[in-house]
Amino acid sequence: MNINWDKLAQIEELKSYFEKDEKHFKQQVTDYVEEWEKISAEDLDKLAFLRALEITNGCTQWAYRRQDKECLSLEQTRECMQLSMSSIKNKKIPLANGEFITFSPQIEELIDTGRDLYIEAFKRNLVRKTQEFYALSTAQFLIYGKPRMDEAFTKIKDNYLQYFGEFYINRGINYVRPYLVQ
């Protein structure tokens, strides 16, 4: 895979990692890319959908914390968080038609690894884990690619428009877009 490091270095969340220790950050991303390239297309589709759900939820949560004028109500924000967090924790994503997306035990381990890394980075505020989280996240987006993420966000709209609304789904799409320009 050819990685456009210059484009990635322009992403606001990644700038400090390129400035502080570019070589190490690139190696972290590359290592995760090599690991995630081994995952089947079917599993990548499901993981991209879970990631789109996480991102869209994150957009609603941040908007509520900042009390943006477009923020959802407290109840709606909690419903979004419950949907996202229970899907991650239970490794089972409910769909509007009553079916569920589930994962193999190996993929469940990857989900747990990402969740643990997120907790260490953003709940325990461990700086080195924050960098590793962004390396993993960047690698995921590179592996998923634009077509797969576009499809994932279409499924988010199809299944959860009543939760997030068009505005926050589009915010999620806009958050991911810079990672997908390769």
MDTraj code that builds the backbone (N, CA, C; nanometers):
import mdtraj as md
import numpy as np

residues = "MET ASN ILE ASN TRP ASP LYS LEU ALA GLN ILE GLU GLU LEU LYS SER TYR PHE GLU LYS ASP GLU LYS HIS PHE LYS GLN GLN VAL THR ASP TYR VAL GLU GLU TRP GLU LYS ILE SER ALA GLU ASP LEU ASP LYS LEU ALA PHE LEU ARG ALA LEU GLU ILE THR ASN GLY CYS THR GLN TRP ALA TYR ARG ARG GLN ASP LYS GLU CYS LEU SER LEU GLU GLN THR ARG GLU CYS MET GLN LEU SER MET SER SER ILE LYS ASN LYS LYS ILE PRO LEU ALA ASN GLY GLU PHE ILE THR PHE SER PRO GLN ILE GLU GLU LEU ILE ASP THR GLY ARG ASP LEU TYR ILE GLU ALA PHE LYS ARG ASN LEU VAL ARG LYS THR GLN GLU PHE TYR ALA LEU SER THR ALA GLN PHE LEU ILE TYR GLY LYS PRO ARG MET ASP GLU ALA PHE THR LYS ILE LYS ASP ASN TYR LEU GLN TYR PHE GLY GLU PHE TYR ILE ASN ARG GLY ILE ASN TYR VAL ARG PRO TYR LEU VAL GLN".split()
xyz = np.array([
    [0.0841, -0.1182, 0.0000],
    [0.0000, 0.0000, 0.0000],
    [0.0884, 0.1243, 0.0000],
    [0.0583, 0.2148, -0.0903],
    [0.1273, 0.3439, -0.0931],
    [0.0540, 0.4394, -0.0005],
    [0.1251, 0.4928, 0.0961],
    [0.0660, 0.5846, 0.1929],
    [0.1141, 0.7255, 0.1620],
    [0.0215, 0.8170, 0.1493],
    [0.0555, 0.9565, 0.1244],
    [0.0790, 1.0247, 0.2596],
    [0.2012, 1.0139, 0.3076],
    [0.2368, 1.0667, 0.4395],
    [0.2200, 1.2178, 0.4464],
    [0.2460, 1.2865, 0.3362],
    [0.2322, 1.4326, 0.3357],
    [0.0875, 1.4740, 0.3618],
    [-0.0062, 1.4028, 0.3005],
    [-0.1485, 1.4322, 0.3232],
    [-0.1870, 1.4031, 0.4683],
    [-0.1414, 1.2894, 0.5192],
    [-0.1734, 1.2539, 0.6577],
    [-0.1161, 1.3557, 0.7558],
    [0.0031, 1.4055, 0.7276],
    [0.0691, 1.5018, 0.8172],
    [-0.0068, 1.6337, 0.8256],
    [-0.0976, 1.6584, 0.7327],
    [-0.1769, 1.7816, 0.7340],
    [-0.3042, 1.7694, 0.8184],
    [-0.3384, 1.6479, 0.8603],
    [-0.4594, 1.6269, 0.9404],
    [-0.4337, 1.6786, 1.0817],
    [-0.5228, 1.7623, 1.1281],
    [-0.5042, 1.8325, 1.2560],
    [-0.4696, 1.7371, 1.3708],
    [-0.5434, 1.6277, 1.3845],
    [-0.5212, 1.5340, 1.4949],
    [-0.3860, 1.4642, 1.4876],
    [-0.3257, 1.4617, 1.3696],
    [-0.2002, 1.3879, 1.3515],
    [-0.0764, 1.4769, 1.3499],
    [-0.0938, 1.6058, 1.3334],
    [0.0204, 1.6966, 1.3151],
    [0.1270, 1.6805, 1.4227],
    [0.0878, 1.6764, 1.5472],
    [0.1873, 1.6706, 1.6555],
    [0.2683, 1.5413, 1.6511],
    [0.2092, 1.4327, 1.6056],
    [0.2821, 1.3052, 1.5995],
    [0.3867, 1.3072, 1.4891],
    [0.3549, 1.3750, 1.3806],
    [0.4529, 1.3906, 1.2732],
    [0.5636, 1.4867, 1.3158],
    [0.5303, 1.5871, 1.3938],
    [0.6297, 1.6857, 1.4372],
    [0.7218, 1.6303, 1.5453],
    [0.6670, 1.5558, 1.6407],
    [0.7453, 1.5074, 1.7553],
    [0.8342, 1.3889, 1.7205],
    [0.7758, 1.2901, 1.6529],
    [0.8504, 1.1671, 1.6262],
    [0.7939, 1.1006, 1.5008],
    [0.8189, 1.1654, 1.3880],
    [0.7628, 1.1213, 1.2610],
    [0.7963, 0.9753, 1.2305],
    [0.9211, 0.9384, 1.2491],
    [0.9648, 0.8026, 1.2152],
    [0.8879, 0.6983, 1.2967],
    [0.8757, 0.7213, 1.4262],
    [0.8061, 0.6259, 1.5131],
    [0.6570, 0.6174, 1.4779],
    [0.5940, 0.7327, 1.4551],
    [0.4517, 0.7329, 1.4217],
    [0.4269, 0.6604, 1.2897],
    [0.5095, 0.6882, 1.1904],
    [0.4959, 0.6190, 1.0615],
    [0.5105, 0.4682, 1.0792],
    [0.6040, 0.4265, 1.1636],
    [0.6242, 0.2837, 1.1873],
    [0.5021, 0.2224, 1.2550],
    [0.4445, 0.2946, 1.3510],
    [0.3236, 0.2446, 1.4169],
    [0.2107, 0.2257, 1.3155],
    [0.1893, 0.3250, 1.2319],
    [0.0838, 0.3161, 1.1301],
    [0.1120, 0.1986, 1.0367],
    [0.2357, 0.1895, 0.9895],
    [0.2743, 0.0825, 0.8969],
    [0.2532, -0.0548, 0.9594],
    [0.2903, -0.0707, 1.0854],
    [0.2713, -0.1995, 1.1538],
    [0.1233, -0.2368, 1.1603],
    [0.0391, -0.1401, 1.1935],
    [-0.1049, -0.1680, 1.1978],
    [-0.1604, -0.1966, 1.0585],
    [-0.1139, -0.1250, 0.9583],
    [-0.1585, -0.1512, 0.8209],
    [-0.1261, -0.2956, 0.7834],
    [-0.0046, -0.3390, 0.8129],
    [0.0352, -0.4767, 0.7795],
    [-0.0518, -0.5785, 0.8518],
    [-0.0878, -0.5505, 0.9751],
    [-0.1745, -0.6408, 1.0512],
    [-0.3165, -0.6422, 0.9936],
    [-0.3696, -0.5260, 0.9637],
    [-0.5082, -0.5152, 0.9188],
    [-0.5263, -0.5560, 0.7732],
    [-0.4208, -0.5557, 0.6934],
    [-0.4303, -0.6017, 0.5539],
    [-0.4668, -0.7495, 0.5458],
    [-0.4453, -0.8222, 0.6524],
    [-0.4715, -0.9665, 0.6550],
    [-0.6187, -0.9995, 0.6814],
    [-0.6973, -0.9005, 0.7144],
    [-0.8379, -0.9222, 0.7492],
    [-0.9209, -0.9369, 0.6212],
    [-1.0177, -1.0271, 0.6245],
    [-1.1022, -1.0521, 0.5067],
    [-1.1867, -0.9295, 0.4727],
    [-1.2266, -0.9210, 0.3469],
    [-1.3103, -0.8095, 0.3005],
    [-1.4423, -0.8043, 0.3778],
    [-1.5002, -0.9192, 0.4037],
    [-1.6271, -0.9244, 0.4777],
    [-1.6111, -0.8663, 0.6185],
    [-1.5037, -0.9050, 0.6860],
    [-1.4796, -0.8519, 0.8205],
    [-1.4461, -0.7031, 0.8163],
    [-1.3726, -0.6601, 0.7151],
    [-1.3424, -0.5170, 0.7018],
    [-1.4702, -0.4355, 0.6807],
    [-1.5650, -0.4898, 0.6043],
    [-1.6934, -0.4216, 0.5848],
    [-1.7632, -0.4005, 0.7195],
    [-1.7654, -0.5050, 0.8011],
    [-1.8317, -0.4963, 0.9315],
    [-1.7570, -0.4018, 1.0253],
    [-1.6251, -0.4097, 1.0243],
    [-1.5455, -0.3212, 1.1097],
    [-1.5586, -0.1749, 1.0672],
    [-1.5655, -0.1496, 0.9377],
    [-1.5835, -0.0121, 0.8889],
    [-1.7189, 0.0425, 0.9339],
    [-1.8197, -0.0416, 0.9330],
    [-1.9522, -0.0004, 0.9796],
    [-1.9484, 0.0349, 1.1283],
    [-1.8824, -0.0489, 1.2077],
    [-1.8675, -0.0204, 1.3504],
    [-1.7912, 0.1102, 1.3713],
    [-1.6875, 0.1307, 1.2928],
    [-1.6066, 0.2534, 1.3046],
    [-1.6887, 0.3764, 1.2656],
    [-1.7695, 0.3651, 1.1613],
    [-1.8566, 0.4766, 1.1220],
    [-1.9566, 0.5087, 1.2331],
    [-2.0057, 0.4057, 1.2997],
    [-2.0970, 0.4252, 1.4123],
    [-2.0257, 0.4972, 1.5266],
    [-1.9046, 0.4519, 1.5587],
    [-1.8253, 0.5161, 1.6648],
    [-1.8001, 0.6636, 1.6345],
    [-1.7610, 0.6914, 1.5127],
    [-1.7260, 0.8281, 1.4733],
    [-1.8489, 0.9185, 1.4786],
    [-1.9596, 0.8709, 1.4258],
    [-2.0816, 0.9511, 1.4262],
    [-2.1252, 0.9790, 1.5696],
    [-2.1179, 0.8778, 1.6543],
    [-2.1492, 0.8983, 1.7950],
    [-2.0534, 1.0001, 1.8575],
    [-1.9257, 0.9887, 1.8272],
    [-1.8281, 1.0834, 1.8805],
    [-1.8615, 1.2268, 1.8436],
    [-1.9087, 1.2466, 1.7226],
    [-1.9476, 1.3821, 1.6792],
    [-2.0636, 1.4349, 1.7625],
    [-2.1610, 1.3487, 1.7934],
    [-2.2743, 1.3938, 1.8754],
    [-2.2298, 1.4220, 2.0182],
    [-2.1401, 1.3376, 2.0708],
    [-2.0941, 1.3556, 2.2093],
    [-2.0177, 1.4862, 2.2258],
    [-1.9250, 1.5137, 2.1337],
    [-1.8468, 1.6376, 2.1423],
    [-1.9358, 1.7596, 2.1271],
    [-2.0323, 1.7524, 2.0382],
    [-2.1234, 1.8659, 2.0191],
    [-2.2020, 1.8934, 2.1470],
    [-2.2449, 1.7868, 2.2134],
    [-2.3196, 1.8054, 2.3381],
    [-2.2295, 1.8649, 2.4470],
    [-2.1095, 1.8125, 2.4605],
    [-2.0171, 1.8642, 2.5629],
    [-1.9869, 2.0121, 2.5424],
    [-1.9741, 2.0511, 2.4162],
    [-1.9459, 2.1923, 2.3851],
    [-2.0732, 2.2770, 2.3850],
    [-2.1879, 2.2087, 2.3898],
    [-2.3185, 2.2746, 2.3796],
    [-2.3317, 2.3528, 2.2489],
    [-2.2868, 2.2881, 2.1394],
    [-2.3043, 2.3474, 2.0071],
    [-2.4525, 2.3759, 1.9839],
    [-2.4813, 2.4762, 1.9026],
    [-2.6223, 2.5118, 1.8793],
    [-2.6991, 2.3975, 1.8134],
    [-2.6305, 2.3093, 1.7396],
    [-2.6966, 2.1968, 1.6723],
    [-2.6995, 2.0706, 1.7589],
    [-2.6495, 2.0783, 1.8826],
    [-2.6371, 1.9550, 1.9617],
    [-2.7738, 1.8921, 1.9872],
    [-2.7709, 1.7617, 1.9993],
    [-2.8923, 1.6868, 2.0292],
    [-2.9283, 1.7078, 2.1759],
    [-3.0496, 1.6709, 2.2125],
    [-3.0902, 1.6790, 2.3530],
    [-3.0080, 1.5792, 2.4347],
    [-3.0102, 1.5961, 2.5654],
    [-2.9392, 1.5034, 2.6534],
    [-2.9881, 1.3604, 2.6303],
    [-3.1189, 1.3427, 2.6204],
    [-3.1753, 1.2089, 2.5998],
    [-3.1295, 1.1490, 2.4665],
    [-3.1348, 1.2278, 2.3599],
    [-3.0905, 1.1790, 2.2285],
    [-2.9411, 1.1459, 2.2301],
    [-2.8627, 1.2306, 2.2940],
    [-2.7182, 1.2083, 2.3024],
    [-2.6895, 1.0784, 2.3761],
    [-2.7629, 1.0542, 2.4833],
    [-2.7463, 0.9288, 2.5591],
    [-2.7862, 0.8073, 2.4759],
    [-2.8936, 0.8199, 2.3991],
    [-2.9364, 0.7087, 2.3129],
    [-2.8284, 0.6752, 2.2101],
    [-2.7686, 0.7783, 2.1527],
    [-2.6604, 0.7574, 2.0553],
    [-2.5422, 0.6877, 2.1213],
    [-2.5063, 0.7357, 2.2404],
    [-2.3938, 0.6765, 2.3117],
    [-2.4238, 0.5312, 2.3478],
    [-2.5448, 0.5033, 2.3936],
    [-2.5828, 0.3671, 2.4296],
    [-2.5731, 0.2742, 2.3087],
    [-2.6230, 0.3187, 2.1947],
    [-2.6161, 0.2389, 2.0722],
    [-2.4714, 0.2070, 2.0370],
    [-2.3879, 0.3084, 2.0340],
    [-2.2482, 0.2903, 1.9951],
    [-2.1713, 0.2065, 2.0971],
    [-2.1806, 0.2450, 2.2238],
    [-2.1024, 0.1772, 2.3274],
    [-2.1458, 0.0317, 2.3455],
    [-2.2753, 0.0047, 2.3401],
    [-2.3199, -0.1343, 2.3547],
    [-2.2772, -0.2179, 2.2343],
    [-2.2741, -0.1572, 2.1161],
    [-2.2281, -0.2298, 1.9970],
    [-2.0808, -0.2673, 2.0096],
    [-2.0010, -0.1757, 2.0634],
    [-1.8579, -0.2024, 2.0817],
    [-1.8370, -0.3044, 2.1931],
    [-1.9012, -0.2814, 2.3058],
    [-1.8817, -0.3681, 2.4221],
    [-1.9313, -0.5106, 2.3957],
    [-2.0483, -0.5223, 2.3332],
    [-2.1078, -0.6541, 2.3082],
    [-2.0623, -0.7168, 2.1770],
    [-1.9907, -0.6367, 2.0942],
    [-1.9458, -0.6831, 1.9624],
    [-2.0628, -0.7365, 1.8808],
    [-2.1710, -0.6605, 1.8834],
    [-2.2958, -0.6996, 1.8182],
    [-2.3694, -0.5703, 1.7847],
    [-2.3910, -0.5450, 1.6553],
    [-2.4512, -0.4191, 1.6120],
    [-2.5956, -0.4443, 1.5685],
    [-2.6927, -0.3826, 1.6372],
    [-2.8330, -0.4011, 1.5974],
    [-2.8659, -0.3190, 1.4726],
    [-2.9381, -0.3805, 1.3815],
    [-2.9812, -0.3116, 1.2596],
    [-3.1299, -0.2782, 1.2693],
    [-3.1741, -0.1840, 1.1884],
    [-3.3135, -0.1385, 1.1907],
    [-3.4122, -0.2510, 1.1602],
    [-3.3694, -0.3502, 1.0823],
    [-3.4586, -0.4607, 1.0453],
    [-3.4659, -0.5706, 1.1512],
    [-3.4005, -0.5498, 1.2655],
    [-3.4039, -0.6481, 1.3734],
    [-3.2892, -0.7474, 1.3705],
    [-3.2124, -0.7477, 1.2628],
    [-3.0964, -0.8365, 1.2545],
    [-2.9777, -0.7734, 1.3272],
    [-2.8712, -0.8528, 1.3419],
    [-2.7507, -0.8053, 1.4089],
    [-2.6282, -0.8356, 1.3244],
    [-2.5319, -0.7475, 1.3287],
    [-2.3998, -0.7748, 1.2724],
    [-2.3155, -0.8272, 1.3874],
    [-2.2541, -0.9434, 1.3662],
    [-2.1690, -1.0032, 1.4689],
    [-2.0299, -1.0271, 1.4115],
    [-1.9383, -1.0619, 1.4992],
    [-1.7983, -1.0751, 1.4618],
    [-1.7424, -1.2092, 1.5085],
    [-1.6403, -1.2566, 1.4377],
    [-1.5707, -1.3792, 1.4771],
    [-1.4892, -1.3509, 1.6034],
    [-1.4493, -1.4551, 1.6767],
    [-1.3676, -1.4339, 1.7973],
    [-1.2380, -1.3559, 1.7703],
    [-1.1740, -1.3795, 1.6561],
    [-1.0502, -1.3070, 1.6241],
    [-1.0768, -1.1581, 1.6053],
    [-1.1852, -1.1261, 1.5390],
    [-1.2203, -0.9855, 1.5158],
    [-1.2667, -0.9217, 1.6468],
    [-1.3356, -0.9977, 1.7303],
    [-1.3749, -0.9463, 1.8619],
    [-1.2522, -0.9046, 1.9427],
    [-1.1442, -0.9815, 1.9319],
    [-1.0194, -0.9454, 2.0012],
    [-0.9652, -0.8121, 1.9507],
    [-0.9697, -0.7905, 1.8190],
    [-0.9247, -0.6626, 1.7629],
    [-1.0104, -0.5466, 1.8136],
    [-1.1402, -0.5697, 1.8228],
    [-1.2302, -0.4663, 1.8742],
    [-1.1944, -0.4343, 2.0187],
    [-1.1717, -0.5382, 2.0992],
    [-1.1328, -0.5174, 2.2394],
    [-1.0009, -0.4424, 2.2505],
    [-0.9057, -0.4755, 2.1647],
    [-0.7764, -0.4068, 2.1655],
    [-0.7950, -0.2580, 2.1369],
    [-0.8748, -0.2259, 2.0375],
    [-0.9023, -0.0860, 2.0049],
    [-0.9751, -0.0144, 2.1171],
    [-1.0706, -0.0823, 2.1784],
    [-1.1460, -0.0234, 2.2902],
    [-1.0537, 0.0028, 2.4083],
    [-0.9691, -0.0950, 2.4409],
    [-0.8743, -0.0779, 2.5520],
    [-0.7791, 0.0378, 2.5252],
    [-0.7331, 0.0475, 2.4029],
    [-0.6424, 0.1560, 2.3647],
    [-0.7129, 0.2915, 2.3779],
    [-0.8371, 0.2982, 2.3355],
    [-0.9155, 0.4214, 2.3490],
    [-0.9274, 0.4617, 2.4964],
    [-0.9592, 0.3659, 2.5813],
    [-0.9745, 0.3941, 2.7248],
    [-0.8437, 0.4453, 2.7837],
    [-0.7325, 0.3794, 2.7509],
    [-0.6029, 0.4237, 2.8026],
    [-0.5669, 0.5625, 2.7507],
    [-0.6005, 0.5901, 2.6263],
    [-0.5646, 0.7185, 2.5656],
    [-0.6520, 0.8324, 2.6158],
    [-0.7825, 0.8114, 2.6173],
    [-0.8732, 0.9235, 2.6392],
    [-0.9423, 0.9243, 2.7748],
    [-0.9451, 0.8135, 2.8427],
    [-1.0040, 0.8110, 2.9772],
    [-0.8945, 0.8189, 3.0837],
    [-0.7816, 0.7534, 3.0558],
    [-0.6689, 0.7561, 3.1506],
    [-0.5636, 0.8594, 3.1117],
    [-0.5834, 0.9215, 2.9954],
    [-0.4958, 1.0303, 2.9476],
    [-0.3481, 0.9918, 2.9379],
    [-0.3202, 0.8731, 2.8867],
    [-0.1822, 0.8291, 2.8662],
    [-0.1374, 0.8746, 2.7274],
    [-0.0458, 0.9708, 2.7240],
    [-0.0056, 1.0359, 2.5991],
    [0.0452, 0.9359, 2.4960],
    [0.1298, 0.8427, 2.5361],
    [0.1844, 0.7471, 2.4390],
    [0.0752, 0.6572, 2.3810],
    [-0.0291, 0.6324, 2.4588],
    [-0.1415, 0.5512, 2.4104],
    [-0.2300, 0.6320, 2.3152],
    [-0.2336, 0.7633, 2.3353],
    [-0.3088, 0.8486, 2.2433],
    [-0.2455, 0.8427, 2.1050],
    [-0.1131, 0.8515, 2.0995],
    [-0.0438, 0.8408, 1.9712],
    [-0.0700, 0.7051, 1.9083],
    [-0.0636, 0.6002, 1.9877],
    [-0.0872, 0.4665, 1.9337],
    [-0.2315, 0.4526, 1.8840],
    [-0.3267, 0.5115, 1.9574],
    [-0.4656, 0.5078, 1.9124],
    [-0.4795, 0.5736, 1.7755],
    [-0.4167, 0.6899, 1.7586],
    [-0.4261, 0.7587, 1.6291],
    [-0.3531, 0.6812, 1.5194],
    [-0.2478, 0.6102, 1.5538],
    [-0.1800, 0.5259, 1.4545],
    [-0.2730, 0.4130, 1.4102],
    [-0.3377, 0.3482, 1.5065],
    [-0.4331, 0.2416, 1.4742],
    [-0.5494, 0.2965, 1.3921],
    [-0.6044, 0.4073, 1.4360],
    [-0.7177, 0.4674, 1.3670],
    [-0.6817, 0.5045, 1.2231],
    [-0.5649, 0.5630, 1.2052],
    [-0.5184, 0.6001, 1.0711],
    [-0.5042, 0.4761, 0.9835],
    [-0.4433, 0.3723, 1.0377],
    [-0.4266, 0.2477, 0.9623],
    [-0.5621, 0.1893, 0.9231],
    [-0.6565, 0.1928, 1.0152],
    [-0.7900, 0.1420, 0.9841],
    [-0.8500, 0.2160, 0.8653],
    [-0.8452, 0.3482, 0.8685],
    [-0.9024, 0.4255, 0.7585],
    [-0.8317, 0.3952, 0.6269],
    [-0.6999, 0.3804, 0.6317],
    [-0.6246, 0.3484, 0.5101],
    [-0.6668, 0.2129, 0.4542],
    [-0.6846, 0.1167, 0.5421],
    [-0.7248, -0.0178, 0.4996],
    [-0.8700, -0.0181, 0.4510],
    [-0.9585, 0.0489, 0.5226],
    [-1.0990, 0.0510, 0.4807],
    [-1.1142, 0.1178, 0.3448],
    [-1.0495, 0.2312, 0.3267],
    [-1.0586, 0.3045, 0.2009],
    [-1.1905, 0.3790, 0.1857],
    [-1.1934, 0.4688, 0.0908],
    [-1.3100, 0.5554, 0.0692],
    [-1.4359, 0.4782, 0.0301],
    [-1.4312, 0.3865, -0.0674],
    [-1.5553, 0.3167, -0.1050],
    [-1.6197, 0.2420, 0.0126],
    [-1.5379, 0.1749, 0.0915],
    [-1.5913, 0.0985, 0.2052],
    [-1.6482, 0.1933, 0.3115],
    [-1.5803, 0.3033, 0.3388],
    [-1.6310, 0.3983, 0.4382],
    [-1.7567, 0.4683, 0.3865],
    [-1.7624, 0.4981, 0.2570],
    [-1.8848, 0.5560, 0.2000],
    [-2.0022, 0.4610, 0.2214],
    [-1.9797, 0.3341, 0.1950],
    [-2.0844, 0.2333, 0.2145],
    [-2.1225, 0.2225, 0.3624],
    [-2.0242, 0.2288, 0.4500],
    [-2.0516, 0.2206, 0.5941],
    [-2.1403, 0.3368, 0.6391],
    [-2.1100, 0.4570, 0.5923],
    [-2.1922, 0.5719, 0.6312],
    [-2.3307, 0.5676, 0.5667],
    [-2.3423, 0.5092, 0.4490],
    [-2.4749, 0.4888, 0.3892],
    [-2.5573, 0.3967, 0.4787],
    [-2.4935, 0.2916, 0.5298],
    [-2.5633, 0.2003, 0.6218],
    [-2.5985, 0.2693, 0.7534],
    [-2.5134, 0.3611, 0.7978],
    [-2.5457, 0.4381, 0.9187],
    [-2.6740, 0.5183, 0.8931],
    [-2.6810, 0.5845, 0.7778],
    [-2.8022, 0.6611, 0.7432],
    [-2.9239, 0.5694, 0.7360],
    [-2.9075, 0.4550, 0.6707],
    [-3.0191, 0.3623, 0.6524],
    [-3.0710, 0.3069, 0.7851],
    [-2.9830, 0.2901, 0.8821],
    [-3.0202, 0.2249, 1.0073],
    [-3.0400, 0.3192, 1.1255],
    [-2.9723, 0.4329, 1.1256],
    [-2.9700, 0.5155, 1.2469],
    [-2.9981, 0.6634, 1.2233],
    [-3.0577, 0.6971, 1.1110],
    [-3.0887, 0.8374, 1.0837],
    [-3.1724, 0.8978, 1.1969],
    [-3.2652, 0.8188, 1.2510],
    [-3.3519, 0.8685, 1.3581],
    [-3.2740, 0.8966, 1.4866],
    [-3.1579, 0.8357, 1.5045],
    [-3.0741, 0.8627, 1.6219],
    [-2.9899, 0.9883, 1.6014],
    [-2.9107, 0.9871, 1.4961],
    [-2.8076, 1.0890, 1.4768],
    [-2.8530, 1.2085, 1.3935],
    [-2.9470, 1.1847, 1.3041],
    [-2.9868, 1.2887, 1.2104],
    [-2.8823, 1.3064, 1.1014],
    [-2.9249, 1.3649, 0.9937],
    [-2.8381, 1.3865, 0.8771],
    [-2.7148, 1.4707, 0.9134],
    [-2.7349, 1.5703, 0.9985],
    [-2.6278, 1.6638, 1.0332],
    [-2.5072, 1.5911, 1.0928],
    [-2.5300, 1.5042, 1.1918],
    [-2.4170, 1.4380, 1.2585],
    [-2.3600, 1.3229, 1.1771],
    [-2.4405, 1.2617, 1.0953],
    [-2.3856, 1.1608, 1.0043],
    [-2.2902, 1.2295, 0.9070],
    [-2.3303, 1.3443, 0.8563],
    [-2.2411, 1.4201, 0.7671],
    [-2.1162, 1.4690, 0.8395],
    [-2.1292, 1.5040, 0.9662],
    [-2.0106, 1.5415, 1.0447],
    [-1.9130, 1.4239, 1.0516],
    [-1.9665, 1.3046, 1.0725],
    [-1.8820, 1.1853, 1.0759],
    [-1.8106, 1.1642, 0.9434],
    [-1.8842, 1.1787, 0.8354],
    [-1.8259, 1.1651, 0.7011],
    [-1.7143, 1.2673, 0.6825],
    [-1.7395, 1.3900, 0.7229],
    [-1.6391, 1.4962, 0.7075],
    [-1.5167, 1.4737, 0.7954],
    [-1.5359, 1.4123, 0.9118],
    [-1.4220, 1.3817, 0.9983],
    [-1.3281, 1.2808, 0.9309],
    [-1.3860, 1.1809, 0.8680],
    [-1.3081, 1.0716, 0.8080],
    [-1.2431, 1.1117, 0.6755],
    [-1.3070, 1.2010, 0.6026],
    [-1.2654, 1.2345, 0.4658],
    [-1.1148, 1.2598, 0.4496],
    [-1.0490, 1.3403, 0.5330],
    [-0.9056, 1.3669, 0.5101],
    [-0.8181, 1.2410, 0.5151],
    [-0.8597, 1.1418, 0.5918],
    [-0.7834, 1.0174, 0.6021],
    [-0.7947, 0.9331, 0.4751],
    [-0.8985, 0.9575, 0.3987],
    [-0.9285, 0.8737, 0.2821],
    [-0.8751, 0.9305, 0.1519],
    [-0.8172, 1.0487, 0.1548],
    [-0.7609, 1.1122, 0.0355],
    [-0.6173, 1.0640, 0.0214],
    [-0.5991, 0.9601, -0.0549],
    [-0.4647, 0.9012, -0.0691],
    [-0.4214, 0.9020, -0.2134],
])
top = md.Topology()
chain = top.add_chain()
for i, resn in enumerate(residues, 1):
    res = top.add_residue(resn, chain, resSeq=i)
    for name in ("N", "CA", "C"):
        top.add_atom(name, md.element.get_by_symbol(name[0]), res)
traj = md.Trajectory(xyz[None], top)
